[in-house]
Amino acid sequence: MRLIDMNIGEAAQASGVSSKMIRYYEQIGLVPPAHRTASNYRVYGEDEVHRLRFVRRARSLGFSLEETEQLLKLWADKDRTSAEVKKLALAHIAELEEKIAGMQAMVETLRELSDCCHGDDRPSCPILADLSDGKVAAEPPPATRRMAGRN
C-alpha cells in the first residue's frame, strides 16, 4: 500500500527534480516507470520521491547518469560493501580534480592573453589572434607568453 500518492508536479516539487527530468529518467530507465491511475496519470509515492531525491543529489555532485545508476544499484543492494561505494566516489573525485586542473589552465591562459591585450581603440588584439591560429592547447603559444610583460 502506498502512503502518499502524488501527481508528477507534486513529486517534482517534493523531490526537487523537474517533471521533465522525471519523465526523462523514467524513459532511460534510471527510475522505474511510475504507477498509473485508471485515467493513465502518473502516480508517485514516498519511495519514488526518495529515489528521485537520491538521483538529484548524486547529479548535483557531478555524477554521470551511468555513475548515478551504479550508485542506485549499490544503494538498493543490502549486500554491498562500503568499499564499492568509496571506490566509485574516489574515481569521481579524480575526474573532478582533472576537470578543475583543466579549467585552471584555461583561466591562466585567458589571464595571460588578457594581459597582452591593450584594450584600447587599436584593432589588433592578441586574444583574437590566439583564437584564430587554430591551436588547441591548455597554454598560450610561447610568443604570447613573452609578450605578456609588454603592455
N, CA, C and O atoms as a GROMACS GRO file, in nm:
protein
  604
    1MET      N    1   0.084  -0.119   0.000
    1MET     CA    2   0.000   0.000   0.000
    1MET      C    3   0.088   0.125   0.000
    1MET      O    4   0.187   0.132   0.072
    2ARG      N    5   0.052   0.221  -0.079
    2ARG     CA    6   0.125   0.346  -0.090
    2ARG      C    7   0.068   0.445   0.012
    2ARG      O    8  -0.053   0.462   0.022
    3LEU      N    9   0.158   0.509   0.086
    3LEU     CA   10   0.114   0.601   0.190
    3LEU      C   11   0.064   0.733   0.132
    3LEU      O   12  -0.038   0.786   0.176
    4ILE      N   13   0.137   0.786   0.036
    4ILE     CA   14   0.101   0.915  -0.022
    4ILE      C   15   0.107   0.902  -0.173
    4ILE      O   16   0.208   0.857  -0.228
    5ASP      N   17   0.001   0.940  -0.239
    5ASP     CA   18   0.003   0.943  -0.385
    5ASP      C   19   0.014   1.087  -0.432
    5ASP      O   20  -0.062   1.174  -0.388
    6MET      N   21   0.108   1.110  -0.521
    6MET     CA   22   0.131   1.244  -0.575
    6MET      C   23   0.129   1.237  -0.726
    6MET      O   24   0.169   1.136  -0.786
    7ASN      N   25   0.083   1.343  -0.788
    7ASN     CA   26   0.096   1.351  -0.933
    7ASN      C   27   0.239   1.395  -0.965
    7ASN      O   28   0.318   1.420  -0.874
    8ILE      N   29   0.272   1.403  -1.091
    8ILE     CA   30   0.411   1.432  -1.129
    8ILE      C   31   0.456   1.570  -1.083
    8ILE      O   32   0.572   1.588  -1.045
    9GLY      N   33   0.366   1.667  -1.085
    9GLY     CA   34   0.401   1.801  -1.039
    9GLY      C   35   0.432   1.804  -0.890
    9GLY      O   36   0.527   1.869  -0.847
   10GLU      N   37   0.353   1.732  -0.813
   10GLU     CA   38   0.376   1.725  -0.668
   10GLU      C   39   0.505   1.648  -0.638
   10GLU      O   40   0.582   1.685  -0.549
   11ALA      N   41   0.529   1.541  -0.714
   11ALA     CA   42   0.652   1.464  -0.696
   11ALA      C   43   0.774   1.549  -0.733
   11ALA      O   44   0.878   1.541  -0.669
   12ALA      N   45   0.758   1.628  -0.837
   12ALA     CA   46   0.867   1.718  -0.878
   12ALA      C   47   0.898   1.817  -0.768
   12ALA      O   48   1.014   1.841  -0.735
   13GLN      N   49   0.794   1.875  -0.711
   13GLN     CA   50   0.813   1.972  -0.604
   13GLN      C   51   0.874   1.906  -0.480
   13GLN      O   52   0.963   1.963  -0.417
   14ALA      N   53   0.826   1.788  -0.445
   14ALA     CA   54   0.875   1.718  -0.326
   14ALA      C   55   1.019   1.669  -0.341
   14ALA      O   56   1.093   1.661  -0.243
   15SER      N   57   1.058   1.637  -0.464
   15SER     CA   58   1.191   1.580  -0.487
   15SER      C   59   1.295   1.682  -0.531
   15SER      O   60   1.415   1.660  -0.517
   16GLY      N   61   1.248   1.794  -0.586
   16GLY     CA   62   1.341   1.892  -0.641
   16GLY      C   63   1.387   1.858  -0.781
   16GLY      O   64   1.480   1.919  -0.833
   17VAL      N   65   1.321   1.761  -0.844
   17VAL     CA   66   1.352   1.719  -0.981
   17VAL      C   67   1.236   1.764  -1.069
   17VAL      O   68   1.120   1.737  -1.036
   18SER      N   69   1.264   1.831  -1.178
   18SER     CA   70   1.156   1.882  -1.264
   18SER      C   71   1.075   1.768  -1.324
   18SER      O   72   1.124   1.656  -1.339
   19SER      N   73   0.951   1.797  -1.358
   19SER     CA   74   0.864   1.698  -1.421
   19SER      C   75   0.928   1.644  -1.548
   19SER      O   76   0.922   1.524  -1.576
   20LYS      N   77   0.988   1.732  -1.624
   20LYS     CA   78   1.052   1.691  -1.749
   20LYS      C   79   1.165   1.592  -1.722
   20LYS      O   80   1.178   1.492  -1.793
   21MET      N   81   1.246   1.618  -1.619
   21MET     CA   82   1.356   1.527  -1.587
   21MET      C   83   1.304   1.395  -1.531
   21MET      O   84   1.362   1.290  -1.557
   22ILE      N   85   1.196   1.400  -1.454
   22ILE     CA   86   1.137   1.275  -1.404
   22ILE      C   87   1.098   1.187  -1.522
   22ILE      O   88   1.128   1.068  -1.524
   23ARG      N   89   1.030   1.247  -1.620
   23ARG     CA   90   0.990   1.170  -1.739
   23ARG      C   91   1.113   1.114  -1.812
   23ARG      O   92   1.113   1.000  -1.857
   24TYR      N   93   1.217   1.196  -1.823
   24TYR     CA   94   1.340   1.153  -1.890
   24TYR      C   95   1.404   1.037  -1.813
   24TYR      O   96   1.444   0.937  -1.874
   25TYR      N   97   1.416   1.050  -1.683
   25TYR     CA   98   1.476   0.943  -1.602
   25TYR      C   99   1.396   0.814  -1.616
   25TYR      O  100   1.454   0.705  -1.617
   26GLU      N  101   1.265   0.825  -1.626
   26GLU     CA  102   1.182   0.706  -1.648
   26GLU      C  103   1.211   0.648  -1.787
   26GLU      O  104   1.225   0.527  -1.802
   27GLN      N  105   1.219   0.734  -1.885
   27GLN     CA  106   1.241   0.692  -2.024
   27GLN      C  107   1.372   0.616  -2.040
   27GLN      O  108   1.377   0.516  -2.111
   28ILE      N  109   1.478   0.661  -1.974
   28ILE     CA  110   1.608   0.595  -1.988
   28ILE      C  111   1.628   0.481  -1.888
   28ILE      O  112   1.729   0.412  -1.891
   29GLY      N  113   1.531   0.462  -1.800
   29GLY     CA  114   1.537   0.351  -1.706
   29GLY      C  115   1.613   0.378  -1.578
   29GLY      O  116   1.642   0.286  -1.502
   30LEU      N  117   1.647   0.504  -1.553
   30LEU     CA  118   1.717   0.538  -1.429
   30LEU      C  119   1.625   0.520  -1.309
   30LEU      O  120   1.667   0.475  -1.202
   31VAL      N  121   1.500   0.555  -1.328
   31VAL     CA  122   1.397   0.529  -1.226
   31VAL      C  123   1.288   0.446  -1.292
   31VAL      O  124   1.263   0.460  -1.412
   32PRO      N  125   1.224   0.359  -1.216
   32PRO     CA  126   1.119   0.276  -1.276
   32PRO      C  127   1.000   0.362  -1.320
   32PRO      O  128   0.977   0.469  -1.264
   33PRO      N  129   0.926   0.315  -1.418
   33PRO     CA  130   0.808   0.390  -1.462
   33PRO      C  131   0.710   0.406  -1.345
   33PRO      O  132   0.694   0.317  -1.262
   34ALA      N  133   0.647   0.521  -1.341
   34ALA     CA  134   0.551   0.548  -1.234
   34ALA      C  135   0.429   0.458  -1.248
   34ALA      O  136   0.395   0.410  -1.357
   35HIS      N  137   0.364   0.437  -1.135
   35HIS     CA  138   0.234   0.369  -1.139
   35HIS      C  139   0.139   0.462  -1.213
   35HIS      O  140   0.160   0.583  -1.217
   36ARG      N  141   0.035   0.406  -1.269
   36ARG     CA  142  -0.062   0.487  -1.344
   36ARG      C  143  -0.201   0.470  -1.285
   36ARG      O  144  -0.238   0.363  -1.236
   37THR      N  145  -0.277   0.578  -1.291
   37THR     CA  146  -0.417   0.572  -1.248
   37THR      C  147  -0.500   0.513  -1.362
   37THR      O  148  -0.448   0.487  -1.471
   38ALA      N  149  -0.626   0.492  -1.336
   38ALA     CA  150  -0.717   0.440  -1.439
   38ALA      C  151  -0.723   0.535  -1.558
   38ALA      O  152  -0.743   0.492  -1.671
   39SER      N  153  -0.705   0.664  -1.533
   39SER     CA  154  -0.707   0.762  -1.642
   39SER      C  155  -0.566   0.788  -1.697
   39SER      O  156  -0.544   0.885  -1.770
   40ASN      N  157  -0.471   0.701  -1.662
   40ASN     CA  158  -0.335   0.700  -1.716
   40ASN      C  159  -0.244   0.813  -1.665
   40ASN      O  160  -0.143   0.844  -1.727
   41TYR      N  161  -0.280   0.874  -1.552
   41TYR     CA  162  -0.192   0.974  -1.492
   41TYR      C  163  -0.084   0.904  -1.410
   41TYR      O  164  -0.109   0.801  -1.348
   42ARG      N  165   0.036   0.962  -1.411
   42ARG     CA  166   0.144   0.908  -1.329
   42ARG      C  167   0.114   0.935  -1.182
   42ARG      O  168   0.061   1.040  -1.146
   43VAL      N  169   0.149   0.836  -1.098
   43VAL     CA  170   0.129   0.850  -0.954
   43VAL      C  171   0.259   0.809  -0.884
   43VAL      O  172   0.318   0.705  -0.915
   44TYR      N  173   0.302   0.891  -0.791
   44TYR     CA  174   0.427   0.869  -0.719
   44TYR      C  175   0.401   0.859  -0.570
   44TYR      O  176   0.312   0.926  -0.516
   45GLY      N  177   0.478   0.776  -0.505
   45GLY     CA  178   0.472   0.762  -0.360
   45GLY      C  179   0.601   0.807  -0.296
   45GLY      O  180   0.690   0.860  -0.363
   46GLU      N  181   0.610   0.787  -0.165
   46GLU     CA  182   0.728   0.830  -0.090
   46GLU      C  183   0.856   0.763  -0.140
   46GLU      O  184   0.960   0.827  -0.148
   47ASP      N  185   0.848   0.634  -0.173
   47ASP     CA  186   0.968   0.563  -0.220
   47ASP      C  187   1.021   0.622  -0.350
   47ASP      O  188   1.142   0.640  -0.366
   48GLU      N  189   0.932   0.654  -0.442
   48GLU     CA  190   0.974   0.712  -0.569
   48GLU      C  191   1.035   0.850  -0.548
   48GLU      O  192   1.136   0.885  -0.610
   49VAL      N  193   0.974   0.929  -0.460
   49VAL     CA  194   1.027   1.063  -0.431
   49VAL      C  195   1.165   1.051  -0.365
   49VAL      O  196   1.256   1.128  -0.395
   50HIS      N  197   1.180   0.955  -0.275
   50HIS     CA  198   1.310   0.934  -0.210
   50HIS      C  199   1.416   0.899  -0.314
   50HIS      O  200   1.528   0.950  -0.308
   51ARG      N  201   1.381   0.813  -0.407
   51ARG     CA  202   1.474   0.774  -0.514
   51ARG      C  203   1.509   0.896  -0.601
   51ARG      O  204   1.624   0.913  -0.638
   52LEU      N  205   1.410   0.978  -0.633
   52LEU     CA  206   1.435   1.098  -0.712
   52LEU      C  207   1.526   1.196  -0.638
   52LEU      O  208   1.612   1.259  -0.699
   53ARG      N  209   1.508   1.207  -0.508
   53ARG     CA  210   1.598   1.293  -0.428
   53ARG      C  211   1.741   1.240  -0.432
   53ARG      O  212   1.836   1.317  -0.440
   54PHE      N  213   1.755   1.108  -0.426
   54PHE     CA  214   1.886   1.044  -0.435
   54PHE      C  215   1.951   1.080  -0.568
   54PHE      O  216   2.068   1.119  -0.573
   55VAL      N  217   1.875   1.067  -0.675
   55VAL     CA  218   1.926   1.099  -0.809
   55VAL      C  219   1.965   1.246  -0.817
   55VAL      O  220   2.072   1.280  -0.868
   56ARG      N  221   1.879   1.333  -0.766
   56ARG     CA  222   1.908   1.477  -0.770
   56ARG      C  223   2.038   1.508  -0.696
   56ARG      O  224   2.121   1.585  -0.745
   57ARG      N  225   2.057   1.448  -0.580
   57ARG     CA  226   2.178   1.474  -0.501
   57ARG      C  227   2.303   1.420  -0.572
   57ARG      O  228   2.406   1.487  -0.577
   58ALA      N  229   2.293   1.299  -0.626
   58ALA     CA  230   2.407   1.242  -0.699
   58ALA      C  231   2.443   1.330  -0.818
   58ALA      O  232   2.561   1.356  -0.843
   59ARG      N  233   2.343   1.375  -0.892
   59ARG     CA  234   2.367   1.460  -1.009
   59ARG      C  235   2.425   1.594  -0.965
   59ARG      O  236   2.510   1.650  -1.035
   60SER      N  237   2.379   1.647  -0.850
   60SER     CA  238   2.432   1.776  -0.804
   60SER      C  239   2.578   1.766  -0.764
   60SER      O  240   2.649   1.867  -0.760
   61LEU      N  241   2.624   1.645  -0.734
   61LEU     CA  242   2.766   1.623  -0.703
   61LEU      C  243   2.846   1.590  -0.828
   61LEU      O  244   2.965   1.560  -0.820
   62GLY      N  245   2.780   1.596  -0.943
   62GLY     CA  246   2.850   1.579  -1.069
   62GLY      C  247   2.860   1.436  -1.118
   62GLY      O  248   2.930   1.410  -1.217
   63PHE      N  249   2.793   1.343  -1.052
   63PHE     CA  250   2.796   1.205  -1.101
   63PHE      C  251   2.722   1.197  -1.234
   63PHE      O  252   2.618   1.260  -1.251
   64SER      N  253   2.775   1.120  -1.326
   64SER     CA  254   2.710   1.100  -1.456
   64SER      C  255   2.586   1.015  -1.436
   64SER      O  256   2.563   0.960  -1.329
   65LEU      N  257   2.506   1.004  -1.541
   65LEU     CA  258   2.387   0.918  -1.534
   65LEU      C  259   2.428   0.774  -1.507
   65LEU      O  260   2.364   0.704  -1.429
   66GLU      N  261   2.535   0.729  -1.572
   66GLU     CA  262   2.582   0.592  -1.553
   66GLU      C  263   2.630   0.570  -1.410
   66GLU      O  264   2.600   0.468  -1.348
   67GLU      N  265   2.705   0.666  -1.358
   67GLU     CA  266   2.752   0.655  -1.220
   67GLU      C  267   2.635   0.659  -1.122
   67GLU      O  268   2.634   0.587  -1.023
   68THR      N  269   2.537   0.744  -1.151
   68THR     CA  270   2.419   0.753  -1.067
   68THR      C  271   2.344   0.620  -1.067
   68THR      O  272   2.295   0.576  -0.963
   69GLU      N  273   2.336   0.558  -1.183
   69GLU     CA  274   2.271   0.426  -1.191
   69GLU      C  275   2.347   0.324  -1.106
   69GLU      O  276   2.286   0.243  -1.036
   70GLN      N  277   2.480   0.328  -1.112
   70GLN     CA  278   2.560   0.237  -1.029
   70GLN      C  279   2.535   0.263  -0.880
   70GLN      O  280   2.521   0.169  -0.802
   71LEU      N  281   2.530   0.390  -0.843
   71LEU     CA  282   2.505   0.425  -0.703
   71LEU      C  283   2.367   0.378  -0.659
   71LEU      O  284   2.351   0.329  -0.547
   72LEU      N  285   2.267   0.394  -0.745
   72LEU     CA  286   2.132   0.346  -0.713
   72LEU      C  287   2.132   0.195  -0.690
   72LEU      O  288   2.067   0.145  -0.598
   73LYS      N  289   2.204   0.123  -0.775
   73LYS     CA  290   2.211  -0.023  -0.759
   73LYS      C  291   2.280  -0.059  -0.628
   73LYS      O  292   2.236  -0.150  -0.557
   74LEU      N  293   2.387   0.011  -0.595
   74LEU     CA  294   2.456  -0.014  -0.469
   74LEU      C  295   2.366   0.019  -0.350
   74LEU      O  296   2.365  -0.053  -0.250
   75TRP      N  297   2.292   0.128  -0.361
   75TRP     CA  298   2.202   0.171  -0.255
   75TRP      C  299   2.095   0.064  -0.230
   75TRP      O  300   2.058   0.038  -0.115
   76ALA      N  301   2.047   0.004  -0.336
   76ALA     CA  302   1.942  -0.098  -0.325
   76ALA      C  303   1.997  -0.234  -0.281
   76ALA      O  304   1.922  -0.318  -0.230
   77ASP      N  305   2.126  -0.256  -0.299
   77ASP     CA  306   2.188  -0.385  -0.268
   77ASP      C  307   2.229  -0.389  -0.121
   77ASP      O  308   2.328  -0.326  -0.082
   78LYS      N  309   2.156  -0.461  -0.041
   78LYS     CA  310   2.185  -0.468   0.102
   78LYS      C  311   2.311  -0.548   0.132
   78LYS      O  312   2.363  -0.544   0.244
   79ASP      N  313   2.362  -0.623   0.032
   79ASP     CA  314   2.486  -0.700   0.049
   79ASP      C  315   2.609  -0.625  -0.001
   79ASP      O  316   2.718  -0.681  -0.005
   80ARG      N  317   2.592  -0.500  -0.040
   80ARG     CA  318   2.704  -0.421  -0.091
   80ARG      C  319   2.806  -0.400   0.019
   80ARG      O  320   2.778  -0.418   0.138
   81THR      N  321   2.924  -0.362  -0.022
   81THR     CA  322   3.025  -0.320   0.075
   81THR      C  323   3.049  -0.171   0.057
   81THR      O  324   3.036  -0.118  -0.053
   82SER      N  325   3.083  -0.106   0.164
   82SER     CA  326   3.110   0.038   0.152
   82SER      C  327   3.233   0.062   0.066
   82SER      O  328   3.248   0.171   0.010
   83ALA      N  329   3.321  -0.037   0.056
   83ALA     CA  330   3.439  -0.024  -0.030
   83ALA      C  331   3.399  -0.001  -0.175
   83ALA      O  332   3.466   0.073  -0.247
   84GLU      N  333   3.291  -0.064  -0.219
   84GLU     CA  334   3.244  -0.047  -0.357
   84GLU      C  335   3.198   0.097  -0.380
   84GLU      O  336   3.228   0.158  -0.483
   85VAL      N  337   3.128   0.151  -0.283
   85VAL     CA  338   3.078   0.288  -0.293
   85VAL      C  339   3.194   0.386  -0.289
   85VAL      O  340   3.200   0.482  -0.367
   86LYS      N  341   3.287   0.362  -0.198
   86LYS     CA  342   3.403   0.451  -0.185
   86LYS      C  343   3.486   0.451  -0.313
   86LYS      O  344   3.534   0.556  -0.355
   87LYS      N  345   3.503   0.335  -0.374
   87LYS     CA  346   3.580   0.326  -0.499
   87LYS      C  347   3.517   0.415  -0.607
   87LYS      O  348   3.588   0.486  -0.678
   88LEU      N  349   3.385   0.411  -0.617
   88LEU     CA  350   3.315   0.494  -0.715
   88LEU      C  351   3.334   0.642  -0.682
   88LEU      O  352   3.358   0.724  -0.771
   89ALA      N  353   3.322   0.677  -0.554
   89ALA     CA  354   3.338   0.816  -0.512
   89ALA      C  355   3.479   0.866  -0.538
   89ALA      O  356   3.498   0.979  -0.586
   90LEU      N  357   3.579   0.785  -0.508
   90LEU     CA  358   3.718   0.826  -0.530
   90LEU      C  359   3.749   0.843  -0.679
   90LEU      O  360   3.823   0.934  -0.717
   91ALA      N  361   3.693   0.757  -0.762
   91ALA     CA  362   3.712   0.772  -0.906
   91ALA      C  363   3.649   0.902  -0.954
   91ALA      O  364   3.704   0.971  -1.040
   92HIS      N  365   3.534   0.936  -0.897
   92HIS     CA  366   3.467   1.062  -0.935
   92HIS      C  367   3.549   1.182  -0.888
   92HIS      O  368   3.559   1.282  -0.960
   93ILE      N  369   3.606   1.173  -0.770
   93ILE     CA  370   3.691   1.282  -0.720
   93ILE      C  371   3.808   1.304  -0.816
   93ILE      O  372   3.842   1.418  -0.847
   94ALA      N  373   3.869   1.196  -0.862
   94ALA     CA  374   3.982   1.207  -0.956
   94ALA      C  375   3.938   1.276  -1.085
   94ALA      O  376   4.010   1.360  -1.139
   95GLU      N  377   3.819   1.241  -1.135
   95GLU     CA  378   3.766   1.307  -1.256
   95GLU      C  379   3.745   1.456  -1.232
   95GLU      O  380   3.781   1.538  -1.316
   96LEU      N  381   3.687   1.490  -1.117
   96LEU     CA  382   3.663   1.631  -1.084
   96LEU      C  383   3.794   1.708  -1.073
   96LEU      O  384   3.804   1.820  -1.122
   97GLU      N  385   3.894   1.648  -1.009
   97GLU     CA  386   4.023   1.715  -0.996
   97GLU      C  387   4.088   1.739  -1.132
   97GLU      O  388   4.151   1.842  -1.154
   98GLU      N  389   4.072   1.644  -1.222
   98GLU     CA  390   4.125   1.660  -1.358
   98GLU      C  391   4.054   1.775  -1.430
   98GLU      O  392   4.118   1.855  -1.498
   99LYS      N  393   3.922   1.782  -1.414
   99LYS     CA  394   3.846   1.892  -1.476
   99LYS      C  395   3.887   2.026  -1.417
   99LYS      O  396   3.902   2.125  -1.490
  100ILE      N  397   3.905   2.030  -1.286
  100ILE     CA  398   3.946   2.154  -1.220
  100ILE      C  399   4.082   2.199  -1.272
  100ILE      O  400   4.101   2.317  -1.300
  101ALA      N  401   4.175   2.106  -1.284
  101ALA     CA  402   4.309   2.141  -1.336
  101ALA      C  403   4.299   2.196  -1.477
  101ALA      O  404   4.367   2.293  -1.511
  102GLY      N  405   4.215   2.136  -1.559
  102GLY     CA  406   4.196   2.186  -1.695
  102GLY      C  407   4.136   2.326  -1.696
  102GLY      O  408   4.176   2.410  -1.776
  103MET      N  409   4.040   2.349  -1.608
  103MET     CA  410   3.978   2.482  -1.602
  103MET      C  411   4.077   2.586  -1.549
  103MET      O  412   4.077   2.700  -1.596
  104GLN      N  413   4.160   2.546  -1.453
  104GLN     CA  414   4.262   2.639  -1.402
  104GLN      C  415   4.361   2.676  -1.513
  104GLN      O  416   4.406   2.790  -1.520
  105ALA      N  417   4.395   2.580  -1.597
  105ALA     CA  418   4.484   2.608  -1.709
  105ALA      C  419   4.417   2.705  -1.807
  105ALA      O  420   4.483   2.794  -1.860
  106MET      N  421   4.288   2.688  -1.830
  106MET     CA  422   4.216   2.779  -1.918
  106MET      C  423   4.214   2.920  -1.860
  106MET      O  424   4.234   3.018  -1.933
  107VAL      N  425   4.190   2.931  -1.730
  107VAL     CA  426   4.189   3.062  -1.665
  107VAL      C  427   4.325   3.129  -1.681
  107VAL      O  428   4.333   3.247  -1.713
  108GLU      N  429   4.431   3.054  -1.658
  108GLU     CA  430   4.567   3.109  -1.670
  108GLU      C  431   4.594   3.156  -1.813
  108GLU      O  432   4.650   3.263  -1.834
  109THR      N  433   4.555   3.074  -1.910
  109THR     CA  434   4.574   3.112  -2.050
  109THR      C  435   4.498   3.240  -2.082
  109THR      O  436   4.553   3.331  -2.143
  110LEU      N  437   4.373   3.246  -2.041
  110LEU     CA  438   4.293   3.367  -2.067
  110LEU      C  439   4.349   3.488  -1.993
  110LEU      O  440   4.345   3.599  -2.044
  111ARG      N  441   4.399   3.466  -1.873
  111ARG     CA  442   4.459   3.577  -1.798
  111ARG      C  443   4.582   3.630  -1.873
  111ARG      O  444   4.598   3.751  -1.886
  112GLU      N  445   4.667   3.539  -1.921
  112GLU     CA  446   4.786   3.581  -1.995
  112GLU      C  447   4.747   3.653  -2.124
  112GLU      O  448   4.806   3.755  -2.158
  113LEU      N  449   4.649   3.601  -2.195
  113LEU     CA  450   4.604   3.666  -2.318
  113LEU      C  451   4.545   3.802  -2.288
  113LEU      O  452   4.569   3.898  -2.362
  114SER      N  453   4.467   3.813  -2.182
  114SER     CA  454   4.408   3.942  -2.144
  114SER      C  455   4.515   4.042  -2.106
  114SER      O  456   4.504   4.161  -2.136
  115ASP      N  457   4.620   3.994  -2.041
  115ASP     CA  458   4.732   4.083  -2.005
  115ASP      C  459   4.803   4.136  -2.129
  115ASP      O  460   4.858   4.246  -2.126
  116CYS      N  461   4.803   4.059  -2.238
  116CYS     CA  462   4.868   4.100  -2.363
  116CYS      C  463   4.784   4.201  -2.441
  116CYS      O  464   4.837   4.276  -2.523
  117CYS      N  465   4.656   4.202  -2.416
  117CYS     CA  466   4.566   4.288  -2.493
  117CYS      C  467   4.569   4.430  -2.435
  117CYS      O  468   4.556   4.450  -2.314
  118HIS      N  469   4.587   4.528  -2.524
  118HIS     CA  470   4.592   4.667  -2.479
  118HIS      C  471   4.454   4.717  -2.437
  118HIS      O  472   4.444   4.806  -2.353
  119GLY      N  473   4.350   4.662  -2.493
  119GLY     CA  474   4.216   4.702  -2.455
  119GLY      C  475   4.185   4.847  -2.488
  119GLY      O  476   4.114   4.914  -2.413
  120ASP      N  477   4.240   4.894  -2.600
  120ASP     CA  478   4.217   5.034  -2.638
  120ASP      C  479   4.147   5.040  -2.773
  120ASP      O  480   4.076   4.947  -2.811
  121ASP      N  481   4.166   5.150  -2.845
  121ASP     CA  482   4.099   5.170  -2.974
  121ASP      C  483   4.166   5.100  -3.090
  121ASP      O  484   4.112   5.099  -3.201
  122ARG      N  485   4.281   5.040  -3.068
  122ARG     CA  486   4.352   4.971  -3.176
  122ARG      C  487   4.276   4.843  -3.214
  122ARG      O  488   4.217   4.778  -3.128
  123PRO      N  489   4.279   4.807  -3.342
  123PRO     CA  490   4.209   4.685  -3.385
  123PRO      C  491   4.284   4.556  -3.352
  123PRO      O  492   4.222   4.450  -3.341
  124SER      N  493   4.416   4.564  -3.337
  124SER     CA  494   4.491   4.440  -3.311
  124SER      C  495   4.462   4.392  -3.169
  124SER      O  496   4.456   4.469  -3.073
  125CYS      N  497   4.444   4.260  -3.159
  125CYS     CA  498   4.410   4.201  -3.030
  125CYS      C  499   4.474   4.063  -3.019
  125CYS      O  500   4.441   3.974  -3.097
  126PRO      N  501   4.565   4.043  -2.925
  126PRO     CA  502   4.630   3.913  -2.908
  126PRO      C  503   4.531   3.801  -2.875
  126PRO      O  504   4.556   3.685  -2.907
  127ILE      N  505   4.422   3.835  -2.811
  127ILE     CA  506   4.322   3.732  -2.778
  127ILE      C  507   4.263   3.675  -2.905
  127ILE      O  508   4.257   3.553  -2.923
  128LEU      N  509   4.220   3.764  -2.996
  128LEU     CA  510   4.163   3.717  -3.123
  128LEU      C  511   4.268   3.648  -3.208
  128LEU      O  512   4.238   3.550  -3.276
  129ALA      N  513   4.392   3.698  -3.203
  129ALA     CA  514   4.500   3.635  -3.280
  129ALA      C  515   4.523   3.493  -3.232
  129ALA      O  516   4.541   3.402  -3.313
  130ASP      N  517   4.522   3.473  -3.102
  130ASP     CA  518   4.542   3.339  -3.046
  130ASP      C  519   4.426   3.247  -3.084
  130ASP      O  520   4.447   3.131  -3.121
  131LEU      N  521   4.305   3.298  -3.075
  131LEU     CA  522   4.188   3.216  -3.109
  131LEU      C  523   4.189   3.178  -3.257
  131LEU      O  524   4.146   3.069  -3.294
  132SER      N  525   4.238   3.269  -3.341
  132SER     CA  526   4.233   3.244  -3.485
  132SER      C  527   4.345   3.153  -3.534
  132SER      O  528   4.339   3.105  -3.648
  133ASP      N  529   4.447   3.127  -3.451
  133ASP     CA  530   4.556   3.043  -3.502
  133ASP      C  531   4.520   2.894  -3.501
  133ASP      O  532   4.595   2.812  -3.554
  134GLY      N  533   4.406   2.860  -3.442
  134GLY     CA  534   4.356   2.723  -3.451
  134GLY      C  535   4.420   2.624  -3.357
  134GLY      O  536   4.387   2.506  -3.361
  135LYS      N  537   4.512   2.668  -3.274
  135LYS     CA  538   4.577   2.576  -3.181
  135LYS      C  539   4.480   2.535  -3.072
  135LYS      O  540   4.398   2.615  -3.025
  136VAL      N  541   4.489   2.410  -3.032
  136VAL     CA  542   4.409   2.361  -2.921
  136VAL      C  543   4.508   2.320  -2.813
  136VAL      O  544   4.562   2.210  -2.814
  137ALA      N  545   4.529   2.412  -2.718
  137ALA     CA  546   4.625   2.386  -2.613
  137ALA      C  547   4.577   2.448  -2.484
  137ALA      O  548   4.500   2.544  -2.485
  138ALA      N  549   4.623   2.394  -2.374
  138ALA     CA  550   4.587   2.449  -2.244
  138ALA      C  551   4.666   2.574  -2.214
  138ALA      O  552   4.625   2.654  -2.129
  139GLU      N  553   4.780   2.593  -2.281
  139GLU     CA  554   4.865   2.709  -2.257
  139GLU      C  555   4.878   2.790  -2.385
  139GLU      O  556   4.870   2.735  -2.495
  140PRO      N  557   4.900   2.921  -2.372
  140PRO     CA  558   4.919   3.002  -2.491
  140PRO      C  559   5.053   2.969  -2.556
  140PRO      O  560   5.142   2.915  -2.490
  141PRO      N  561   5.067   3.000  -2.684
  141PRO     CA  562   5.194   2.975  -2.750
  141PRO      C  563   5.305   3.056  -2.684
  141PRO      O  564   5.278   3.159  -2.624
  142PRO      N  565   5.431   3.010  -2.695
  142PRO     CA  566   5.543   3.079  -2.629
  142PRO      C  567   5.552   3.226  -2.664
  142PRO      O  568   5.583   3.307  -2.577
  143ALA      N  569   5.525   3.264  -2.788
  143ALA     CA  570   5.533   3.405  -2.828
  143ALA      C  571   5.435   3.489  -2.747
  143ALA      O  572   5.467   3.602  -2.710
  144THR      N  573   5.318   3.437  -2.720
  144THR     CA  574   5.219   3.512  -2.642
  144THR      C  575   5.266   3.530  -2.500
  144THR      O  576   5.247   3.636  -2.441
  145ARG      N  577   5.328   3.426  -2.443
  145ARG     CA  578   5.378   3.438  -2.307
  145ARG      C  579   5.488   3.543  -2.298
  145ARG      O  580   5.496   3.617  -2.200
  146ARG      N  581   5.573   3.551  -2.400
  146ARG     CA  582   5.680   3.650  -2.400
  146ARG      C  583   5.623   3.791  -2.407
  146ARG      O  584   5.677   3.884  -2.348
  147MET      N  585   5.512   3.806  -2.479
  147MET     CA  586   5.450   3.938  -2.496
  147MET      C  587   5.378   3.982  -2.369
  147MET      O  588   5.347   4.101  -2.356
  148ALA      N  589   5.351   3.892  -2.277
  148ALA     CA  590   5.269   3.925  -2.161
  148ALA      C  591   5.324   4.041  -2.080
  148ALA      O  592   5.247   4.118  -2.022
  149GLY      N  593   5.455   4.055  -2.074
  149GLY     CA  594   5.514   4.163  -1.996
  149GLY      C  595   5.520   4.295  -2.070
  149GLY      O  596   5.565   4.393  -2.011
  150ARG      N  597   5.476   4.303  -2.194
  150ARG     CA  598   5.489   4.424  -2.278
  150ARG      C  599   5.357   4.496  -2.297
  150ARG      O  600   5.318   4.520  -2.411
  151ASN      N  601   5.289   4.531  -2.195
  151ASN     CA  602   5.163   4.603  -2.213
  151ASN      C  603   5.197   4.741  -2.252
  151ASN      O  604   5.108   4.823  -2.273
   0.00000   0.00000   0.00000
